[in-house]
Amino acid sequence: MREEELLDSAARVLAGDHSASMVQIAAGIGTSRATLSRRYATREALLKAVAVRAIHVVDACLTPADLPQTADGAAFDAALEQLVRDLMPAAHLYGFTSRDATVLADPEFRAGVDRQDRRALGFIALGQRLGRLRTDMPPYWIWYSLWGLLDAAAEGVRDGHLAPRETGRLVLQSFLGGTRPASGPATIP
């Protein structure tokens, strides 16, 4: 199994049970504890590797947010829709990393999150300047709100209450319903 596949599989197990042991993770990805331990001596080492993978995956998902400052409202709206679509699978797999104490204590993970926050906050500030997002809300609130909705969607799918195909639309409509200016459009055309 390639490294990325192994880490994605481990993330899938951990997303369903944050406290899964190495034995449970190994069983969940279809390998033995011994095989998993040859690659990652401890659960902490595996969690850190999953967190590093999460940073790489989310970095790629943020590509639509890298709009030039000269972008117009239509380009922003298209990028926002793509951003939500791209982040959805990452939230399903890696959302747990933002709440895990072992992961949060890792300086490499924190540096990656800080870098991602700066990219996202620049994108949100652009949306605010273009009148596509509310200016009476701090950019961090808007960014955290999006992640909160993505996390809720992932949990709803894991619990069997939401259809995976519906969550992108639900997240985007809920997000826009709370972050669009009152005078702006309620949805992306």
FILUMSE-426304 format. One record per residue: residue number from 1; x, y, z of N, C-alpha, C in turn. Coordinates in pm, 1 decimal. Layout:
<rs>
{r NUM {X Y Z} {X Y Z} {X Y Z}}
...
</rs>
This chain:
<rs>
{r 1 {84.4 -116.8 0.0} {0.0 0.0 0.0} {89.8 124.3 0.0}}
{r 2 {60.6 216.8 -91.4} {137.4 341.8 -95.6} {113.3 422.2 32.2}}
{r 3 {209.9 507.3 64.8} {204.3 586.2 187.8} {77.4 671.1 196.7}}
{r 4 {42.7 740.5 87.3} {-76.0 826.4 88.8} {-202.1 744.3 113.3}}
{r 5 {-211.5 628.2 49.4} {-327.9 541.2 68.1} {-337.8 493.9 212.9}}
{r 6 {-224.5 454.0 269.3} {-222.9 408.2 407.5} {-268.9 519.4 501.5}}
{r 7 {-215.9 640.2 482.3} {-252.1 751.4 570.2} {-397.7 792.3 552.1}}
{r 8 {-446.4 790.5 428.0} {-588.3 821.6 404.3} {-677.7 716.3 469.2}}
{r 9 {-636.4 590.4 460.2} {-714.0 483.0 522.5} {-713.0 495.8 674.7}}
{r 10 {-597.0 526.6 730.2} {-587.5 547.3 875.6} {-673.7 666.0 916.7}}
{r 11 {-672.1 772.5 836.7} {-754.6 890.3 866.3} {-902.8 853.9 864.8}}
{r 12 {-941.9 768.5 771.0} {-1082.2 725.2 761.8} {-1123.4 653.0 890.8}}
{r 13 {-1037.2 567.1 941.5} {-1065.5 495.8 1066.7} {-1072.2 595.4 1182.8}}
{r 14 {-974.4 684.5 1189.6} {-969.1 781.7 1298.7} {-1083.1 882.6 1292.0}}
{r 15 {-1129.4 914.7 1172.3} {-1242.5 1006.7 1159.6} {-1367.9 946.7 1222.5}}
{r 16 {-1380.3 814.8 1214.5} {-1493.3 746.2 1274.8} {-1477.6 721.0 1423.1}}
{r 17 {-1351.9 707.9 1468.7} {-1323.4 682.4 1610.3} {-1188.9 745.6 1644.5}}
{r 18 {-1192.4 865.5 1699.4} {-1070.8 940.5 1729.5} {-977.9 865.8 1824.9}}
{r 19 {-1033.7 777.3 1905.3} {-952.8 706.8 2004.5} {-909.8 567.3 1959.3}}
{r 20 {-928.0 535.6 1832.6} {-893.1 401.9 1783.1} {-747.1 368.2 1815.7}}
{r 21 {-726.1 245.8 1860.7} {-591.1 199.0 1892.7} {-520.0 158.7 1763.6}}
{r 22 {-391.5 131.9 1774.0} {-315.2 85.9 1658.4} {-373.6 -45.1 1604.2}}
{r 23 {-417.3 -131.8 1693.3} {-478.9 -258.2 1650.6} {-605.9 -229.5 1571.0}}
{r 24 {-689.3 -139.6 1620.6} {-813.9 -105.1 1551.6} {-786.8 -35.0 1418.2}}
{r 25 {-688.0 52.6 1418.0} {-653.6 121.5 1293.1} {-603.1 20.2 1190.5}}
{r 26 {-514.1 -68.9 1232.1} {-460.8 -170.7 1141.7} {-573.4 -256.4 1085.6}}
{r 27 {-663.7 -300.8 1172.6} {-777.2 -382.6 1126.2} {-863.8 -303.2 1029.3}}
{r 28 {-884.7 -175.8 1058.0} {-968.4 -91.3 973.8} {-911.0 -66.0 835.8}}
{r 29 {-779.7 -72.8 823.8} {-718.9 -52.5 691.9} {-679.6 -184.0 625.5}}
{r 30 {-707.6 -294.0 693.0} {-684.5 -424.7 633.1} {-541.2 -473.0 638.7}}
{r 31 {-473.3 -441.3 747.1} {-336.2 -489.0 765.2} {-319.7 -534.1 910.3}}
{r 32 {-202.9 -581.6 942.9} {-178.7 -625.5 1080.1} {-115.2 -512.6 1160.7}}
{r 33 {-123.2 -525.3 1290.7} {-61.1 -427.9 1381.5} {89.3 -425.7 1358.2}}
{r 34 {148.4 -543.3 1337.8} {293.1 -552.5 1316.2} {334.3 -477.9 1188.8}}
{r 35 {257.9 -495.7 1082.9} {288.3 -426.2 957.3} {277.3 -275.5 974.1}}
{r 36 {172.2 -230.9 1040.8} {153.7 -88.1 1065.4} {266.1 -33.9 1153.7}}
{r 37 {305.8 -111.7 1253.4} {411.3 -68.7 1345.9} {548.5 -60.7 1280.0}}
{r 38 {568.9 -136.2 1173.5} {696.6 -126.1 1102.1} {709.9 12.2 1037.4}}
{r 39 {598.2 67.9 996.7} {600.9 202.0 936.4} {591.3 311.9 1041.6}}
{r 40 {510.7 288.1 1142.7} {487.4 388.0 1248.2} {497.2 317.8 1382.3}}
{r 41 {603.5 344.2 1452.1} {631.6 273.2 1576.9} {526.8 298.3 1684.5}}
{r 42 {465.7 415.5 1682.4} {368.0 448.6 1785.1} {243.8 510.9 1721.7}}
{r 43 {138.2 513.8 1797.8} {14.6 578.4 1754.2} {40.9 727.4 1731.3}}
{r 44 {121.5 786.8 1818.9} {154.5 928.9 1804.5} {225.3 955.3 1672.0}}
{r 45 {317.7 869.8 1634.0} {389.1 885.7 1507.1} {292.5 874.7 1389.5}}
{r 46 {198.8 781.8 1398.3} {98.5 767.6 1293.0} {10.1 891.5 1286.0}}
{r 47 {-35.4 940.7 1400.6} {-118.8 1061.2 1402.3} {-45.8 1180.0 1341.4}}
{r 48 {81.1 1194.8 1373.3} {158.0 1306.3 1317.4} {172.0 1291.7 1166.1}}
{r 49 {191.2 1170.7 1119.3} {200.4 1148.6 974.3} {66.9 1178.8 906.8}}
{r 50 {-43.1 1139.0 969.1} {-175.8 1170.1 915.8} {-194.9 1321.7 912.6}}
{r 51 {-150.0 1390.5 1016.3} {-164.2 1536.5 1022.3} {-83.2 1605.1 912.3}}
{r 52 {37.3 1557.0 886.8} {118.8 1612.9 778.9} {48.8 1589.2 644.9}}
{r 53 {-6.6 1471.2 627.8} {-83.2 1441.0 504.9} {-201.7 1536.3 493.9}}
{r 54 {-269.9 1562.0 604.7} {-384.3 1653.3 604.6} {-342.6 1791.5 556.9}}
{r 55 {-228.6 1838.4 603.2} {-179.8 1969.6 560.8} {-158.7 1971.7 409.4}}
{r 56 {-97.0 1867.4 354.9} {-72.9 1861.9 210.0} {-203.8 1858.4 132.2}}
{r 57 {-299.6 1779.7 179.7} {-428.4 1768.0 111.0} {-502.4 1901.6 114.9}}
{r 58 {-509.4 1964.2 230.9} {-582.4 2091.1 242.2} {-510.1 2201.3 165.0}}
{r 59 {-376.8 2199.9 162.9} {-303.5 2296.5 80.4} {-351.9 2289.1 -64.6}}
{r 60 {-364.0 2168.7 -116.9} {-410.5 2151.8 -254.3} {-555.5 2198.7 -269.6}}
{r 61 {-637.5 2173.2 -169.2} {-778.5 2214.6 -174.1} {-793.4 2366.5 -176.6}}
{r 62 {-697.3 2437.2 -120.0} {-705.8 2583.6 -111.8} {-667.0 2653.3 -242.4}}
{r 63 {-627.4 2579.8 -343.5} {-586.1 2640.6 -470.2} {-690.0 2738.2 -525.9}}
{r 64 {-820.4 2706.6 -523.9} {-917.2 2804.9 -575.5} {-915.7 2937.5 -500.1}}
{r 65 {-869.1 2937.2 -375.4} {-866.3 3060.3 -295.9} {-752.2 3153.0 -336.2}}
{r 66 {-662.1 3106.1 -418.5} {-547.0 3186.8 -458.9} {-579.8 3275.9 -578.6}}
{r 67 {-685.1 3353.8 -564.1} {-727.0 3445.5 -670.5} {-642.0 3571.8 -667.5}}
{r 68 {-621.4 3632.9 -783.0} {-553.4 3762.7 -782.3} {-644.4 3868.1 -719.4}}
{r 69 {-585.0 3970.5 -665.4} {-662.3 4078.1 -601.9} {-748.8 4153.0 -702.5}}
{r 70 {-725.8 4132.2 -830.6} {-804.0 4197.7 -935.1} {-925.7 4115.1 -977.2}}
{r 71 {-947.5 4000.0 -912.7} {-1060.8 3913.6 -949.2} {-1192.1 3987.4 -927.4}}
{r 72 {-1294.1 3947.9 -1003.2} {-1426.3 4008.9 -986.6} {-1516.9 3917.0 -905.8}}
{r 73 {-1638.9 3962.4 -880.4} {-1734.3 3887.2 -799.6} {-1766.2 3750.0 -856.3}}
{r 74 {-1779.3 3740.5 -987.6} {-1810.7 3611.4 -1049.8} {-1696.2 3512.5 -1029.1}}
{r 75 {-1573.2 3559.6 -1042.5} {-1457.6 3472.2 -1021.1} {-1451.0 3429.2 -875.2}}
{r 76 {-1480.5 3522.0 -784.1} {-1481.6 3487.1 -642.4} {-1587.4 3380.4 -614.5}}
{r 77 {-1708.6 3399.7 -666.2} {-1817.0 3303.6 -642.5} {-1780.8 3164.9 -694.7}}
{r 78 {-1723.0 3160.1 -814.6} {-1683.0 3030.7 -872.0} {-1574.1 2966.0 -786.6}}
{r 79 {-1478.9 3046.6 -740.7} {-1370.5 2993.0 -657.4} {-1424.5 2943.8 -523.7}}
{r 80 {-1520.0 3015.2 -466.3} {-1579.0 2972.9 -339.1} {-1651.8 2839.6 -354.2}}
{r 81 {-1727.2 2826.4 -460.3} {-1798.2 2700.3 -483.9} {-1699.0 2585.1 -501.8}}
{r 82 {-1592.3 2609.2 -578.3} {-1489.9 2505.9 -598.4} {-1419.3 2474.0 -467.6}}
{r 83 {-1391.3 2575.8 -388.0} {-1325.2 2557.3 -259.2} {-1407.2 2464.9 -168.5}}
{r 84 {-1536.9 2489.8 -160.2} {-1623.6 2405.1 -76.5} {-1623.7 2262.6 -129.8}}
{r 85 {-1636.2 2246.4 -261.8} {-1634.6 2111.4 -321.0} {-1503.8 2039.4 -291.2}}
{r 86 {-1392.6 2112.0 -299.8} {-1262.0 2050.6 -277.2} {-1237.5 2018.2 -130.0}}
{r 87 {-1284.9 2105.7 -40.5} {-1261.7 2084.0 102.4} {-1348.7 1972.9 161.0}}
{r 88 {-1462.3 1944.7 98.5} {-1555.3 1846.8 154.5} {-1488.4 1712.2 183.6}}
{r 89 {-1421.8 1648.3 88.7} {-1359.1 1519.1 121.0} {-1246.8 1532.7 224.2}}
{r 90 {-1175.6 1643.9 221.8} {-1069.4 1664.4 320.6} {-1127.8 1673.3 460.9}}
{r 91 {-1240.8 1741.0 474.3} {-1305.2 1751.6 605.8} {-1353.5 1615.2 652.6}}
{r 92 {-1404.7 1534.7 560.1} {-1450.1 1400.0 596.3} {-1334.9 1316.4 649.7}}
{r 93 {-1219.2 1328.9 586.6} {-1104.2 1247.4 626.1} {-1022.8 1306.9 740.1}}
{r 94 {-1001.5 1437.2 735.8} {-901.4 1496.8 823.5} {-954.6 1595.2 925.9}}
{r 95 {-1085.6 1612.7 933.8} {-1141.6 1708.9 1027.7} {-1101.3 1683.0 1171.3}}
{r 96 {-1083.5 1557.8 1207.4} {-1048.7 1522.9 1345.9} {-914.0 1580.3 1387.9}}
{r 97 {-825.1 1607.2 1292.0} {-691.6 1654.3 1328.5} {-695.1 1788.6 1399.9}}
{r 98 {-796.4 1869.2 1370.0} {-803.0 2001.9 1432.2} {-848.4 1996.6 1577.7}}
{r 99 {-882.0 1877.3 1625.8} {-926.3 1863.2 1765.1} {-839.8 1766.2 1845.1}}
{r 100 {-742.7 1706.6 1782.9} {-660.7 1606.7 1850.3} {-542.3 1673.9 1919.4}}
{r 101 {-528.1 1652.4 2049.8} {-423.5 1718.6 2128.6} {-283.3 1682.8 2079.6}}
{r 102 {-261.4 1558.0 2040.8} {-130.1 1515.8 1991.5} {-95.4 1592.0 1864.3}}
{r 103 {-191.2 1601.8 1775.4} {-170.1 1670.7 1648.9} {-149.6 1820.5 1671.9}}
{r 104 {-233.6 1878.5 1755.2} {-225.8 2023.1 1779.3} {-94.2 2065.0 1843.8}}
{r 105 {-30.3 1974.3 1915.2} {97.1 2005.5 1979.8} {214.7 1999.2 1882.8}}
{r 106 {192.1 1948.5 1762.2} {300.0 1932.6 1665.7} {328.0 2065.9 1594.9}}
{r 107 {450.0 2119.1 1605.5} {481.4 2249.6 1544.7} {464.6 2251.2 1392.1}}
{r 108 {496.8 2140.4 1326.3} {482.9 2134.5 1180.6} {336.3 2147.3 1140.9}}
{r 109 {248.5 2080.5 1214.7} {105.4 2089.5 1186.7} {56.4 2231.4 1210.9}}
{r 110 {93.3 2289.6 1324.5} {49.6 2426.9 1357.8} {96.5 2525.4 1251.6}}
{r 111 {220.6 2511.4 1205.6} {272.5 2600.9 1101.7} {192.6 2586.1 972.3}}
{r 112 {157.3 2463.2 938.0} {76.3 2439.6 818.4} {-61.5 2501.1 830.2}}
{r 113 {-124.9 2485.6 945.4} {-257.0 2544.5 967.6} {-249.0 2696.6 961.3}}
{r 114 {-146.4 2753.4 1020.9} {-130.5 2899.2 1017.6} {-114.9 2949.1 874.0}}
{r 115 {-36.6 2879.1 794.7} {-17.5 2915.7 653.4} {-149.6 2906.0 578.1}}
{r 116 {-225.0 2800.0 602.6} {-354.8 2784.0 536.3} {-452.8 2893.5 578.5}}
{r 117 {-450.6 2926.3 706.5} {-538.0 3033.7 754.7} {-507.2 3164.9 682.6}}
{r 118 {-379.7 3195.9 664.7} {-343.4 3320.6 595.2} {-397.3 3321.1 452.1}}
{r 119 {-385.8 3209.7 383.2} {-439.2 3200.5 245.7} {-589.5 3220.1 245.7}}
{r 120 {-656.6 3149.7 334.6} {-803.7 3157.0 339.7} {-850.5 3296.0 380.8}}
{r 121 {-781.5 3357.2 476.3} {-820.8 3490.5 521.3} {-801.1 3594.2 411.2}}
{r 122 {-699.4 3578.4 329.3} {-681.5 3666.4 214.1} {-795.9 3651.9 115.6}}
{r 123 {-838.4 3528.7 93.8} {-951.5 3500.7 5.0} {-1079.6 3561.8 61.6}}
{r 124 {-1102.0 3544.8 189.0} {-1221.6 3599.9 252.6} {-1219.5 3752.5 247.7}}
{r 125 {-1104.3 3812.7 273.3} {-1092.6 3958.4 265.7} {-1124.3 4007.9 125.1}}
{r 126 {-1080.5 3933.4 24.5} {-1114.4 3968.1 -113.8} {-1265.9 3963.4 -133.1}}
{r 127 {-1328.4 3856.7 -84.3} {-1474.4 3845.9 -94.5} {-1546.4 3960.5 -24.5}}
{r 128 {-1491.9 4004.2 86.8} {-1551.0 4117.7 158.0} {-1533.3 4246.5 76.2}}
{r 129 {-1415.2 4267.7 19.9} {-1391.5 4388.2 -61.9} {-1482.5 4390.7 -184.3}}
{r 130 {-1508.7 4272.5 -239.8} {-1594.8 4263.6 -358.5} {-1743.2 4270.7 -323.6}}
{r 131 {-1775.1 4274.3 -194.7} {-1915.3 4277.6 -154.1} {-1984.1 4142.9 -162.5}}
{r 132 {-1906.9 4035.8 -172.2} {-1962.6 3900.6 -183.5} {-1979.7 3835.4 -46.6}}
{r 133 {-1909.3 3887.0 54.3} {-1919.9 3837.2 191.4} {-1941.4 3956.3 284.4}}
{r 134 {-2008.5 3929.7 394.7} {-2038.3 4035.1 492.0} {-1910.3 4095.5 548.3}}
{r 135 {-1914.8 4225.6 570.9} {-1800.2 4294.8 628.9} {-1817.2 4317.8 778.9}}
{r 136 {-1935.2 4286.7 832.1} {-1957.0 4304.4 975.8} {-1917.7 4180.8 1055.9}}
{r 137 {-1858.0 4083.2 989.0} {-1808.1 3961.6 1054.4} {-1657.0 3955.2 1034.3}}
{r 138 {-1583.0 3920.8 1139.5} {-1438.2 3905.6 1120.6} {-1408.3 3791.3 1023.6}}
{r 139 {-1305.3 3806.2 940.3} {-1269.5 3699.7 846.8} {-1248.9 3564.1 914.7}}
{r 140 {-1187.1 3565.0 1033.6} {-1167.3 3436.9 1102.0} {-1301.2 3370.3 1132.6}}
{r 141 {-1401.4 3446.9 1171.2} {-1533.2 3389.0 1199.8} {-1589.9 3323.1 1075.4}}
{r 142 {-1576.0 3390.8 962.7} {-1627.7 3335.9 837.1} {-1554.2 3206.0 802.9}}
{r 143 {-1422.0 3205.5 819.0} {-1342.0 3086.1 790.2} {-1378.3 2971.9 884.6}}
{r 144 {-1387.1 3000.7 1014.3} {-1425.2 2897.7 1111.1} {-1566.8 2847.9 1086.4}}
{r 145 {-1654.5 2935.7 1043.4} {-1792.6 2894.5 1013.8} {-1794.8 2792.4 900.6}}
{r 146 {-1714.4 2818.0 797.9} {-1709.3 2722.2 687.1} {-1659.5 2587.0 736.5}}
{r 147 {-1552.3 2585.7 816.8} {-1501.1 2458.4 868.6} {-1602.0 2390.8 960.5}}
{r 148 {-1675.1 2469.9 1037.3} {-1778.4 2412.0 1123.3} {-1884.8 2341.5 1041.7}}
{r 149 {-1926.4 2402.6 932.2} {-2026.0 2339.9 844.9} {-1969.9 2214.9 777.2}}
{r 150 {-1845.4 2222.3 733.1} {-1782.2 2104.9 671.7} {-1773.6 1990.3 771.3}}
{r 151 {-1737.8 2022.1 894.5} {-1729.0 1920.4 999.2} {-1866.4 1861.5 1029.2}}
{r 152 {-1967.9 1946.7 1035.6} {-2104.3 1897.9 1061.1} {-2150.4 1806.2 947.9}}
{r 153 {-2117.2 1841.8 824.9} {-2154.5 1757.8 711.0} {-2085.6 1622.0 719.3}}
{r 154 {-1956.9 1623.0 752.9} {-1883.2 1496.2 765.3} {-1944.4 1408.4 873.0}}
{r 155 {-1979.0 1468.4 985.8} {-2040.8 1390.9 1093.4} {-2177.9 1337.7 1052.5}}
{r 156 {-2255.3 1419.7 984.4} {-2387.3 1376.2 938.5} {-2379.3 1259.5 842.0}}
{r 157 {-2277.9 1260.3 754.9} {-2258.2 1148.4 662.3} {-2214.3 1024.5 739.4}}
{r 158 {-2115.7 1040.0 830.3} {-2067.7 925.1 909.5} {-2180.6 861.8 990.2}}
{r 159 {-2270.6 946.0 1044.2} {-2381.6 895.8 1124.9} {-2496.2 841.8 1040.9}}
{r 160 {-2489.1 858.7 908.2} {-2592.9 808.3 819.9} {-2715.1 897.5 808.6}}
{r 161 {-2704.4 1022.2 853.8} {-2818.6 1113.7 849.2} {-2819.8 1201.1 724.1}}
{r 162 {-2707.2 1212.0 655.1} {-2696.8 1295.5 535.7} {-2638.7 1214.4 420.9}}
{r 163 {-2687.2 1242.7 301.6} {-2632.7 1179.0 182.2} {-2506.9 1253.4 139.0}}
{r 164 {-2399.1 1182.9 112.0} {-2274.3 1249.4 73.4} {-2290.5 1346.1 -44.3}}
{r 165 {-2374.9 1311.1 -140.4} {-2391.9 1396.5 -258.4} {-2462.6 1527.5 -228.0}}
{r 166 {-2535.6 1531.8 -118.4} {-2610.4 1651.9 -81.2} {-2529.9 1749.1 2.7}}
{r 167 {-2424.5 1702.1 65.8} {-2358.0 1785.5 166.0} {-2290.7 1909.4 107.0}}
{r 168 {-2235.7 1900.5 -12.1} {-2173.4 2017.7 -72.4} {-2273.7 2130.8 -89.8}}
{r 169 {-2389.5 2097.7 -143.2} {-2495.1 2197.7 -162.0} {-2542.1 2252.2 -28.1}}
{r 170 {-2562.0 2163.9 68.8} {-2608.9 2207.6 200.3} {-2507.8 2299.2 268.8}}
{r 171 {-2381.8 2262.2 261.9} {-2277.4 2345.0 323.3} {-2272.4 2481.4 255.6}}
{r 172 {-2269.6 2482.1 123.7} {-2258.2 2608.0 51.4} {-2379.2 2698.2 77.7}}
{r 173 {-2501.5 2643.6 72.6} {-2619.8 2725.6 97.8} {-2624.0 2776.7 240.7}}
{r 174 {-2588.8 2692.1 336.0} {-2587.0 2736.1 476.0} {-2480.6 2843.2 497.6}}
{r 175 {-2364.0 2821.5 438.6} {-2255.8 2917.6 451.6} {-2294.6 3052.9 392.6}}
{r 176 {-2345.1 3049.4 270.6} {-2382.1 3174.6 205.2} {-2499.1 3242.5 275.1}}
{r 177 {-2591.3 3163.8 328.4} {-2704.7 3221.7 399.7} {-2662.7 3305.8 519.4}}
{r 178 {-2550.0 3271.4 578.6} {-2503.4 3345.3 694.7} {-2395.0 3446.5 666.0}}
{r 179 {-2330.0 3436.5 549.3} {-2214.7 3523.8 525.4} {-2233.3 3622.1 410.3}}
{r 180 {-2338.5 3607.3 331.2} {-2363.3 3703.4 223.0} {-2420.7 3831.7 281.0}}
{r 181 {-2382.4 3945.0 225.7} {-2444.6 4069.6 268.9} {-2594.0 4066.8 238.8}}
{r 182 {-2670.4 4137.7 319.2} {-2816.6 4139.6 300.0} {-2854.2 4187.0 160.8}}
{r 183 {-2774.4 4276.2 103.3} {-2807.2 4329.0 -28.9} {-2754.1 4241.4 -141.9}}
{r 184 {-2669.0 4142.6 -108.3} {-2608.2 4057.3 -209.2} {-2694.5 3937.1 -241.7}}
{r 185 {-2656.7 3863.8 -342.9} {-2732.3 3743.8 -379.6} {-2723.4 3637.7 -270.3}}
{r 186 {-2830.6 3563.6 -251.9} {-2835.0 3460.8 -146.6} {-2762.3 3333.8 -189.2}}
{r 187 {-2750.7 3311.7 -317.0} {-2685.2 3191.0 -364.0} {-2594.6 3225.5 -481.4}}
{r 188 {-2505.6 3133.1 -511.8} {-2421.2 3149.9 -629.8} {-2504.0 3110.2 -749.8}}
{r 189 {-2509.0 3194.4 -851.8} {-2588.1 3161.9 -970.9} {-2539.2 3038.7 -1040.6}}
</rs>
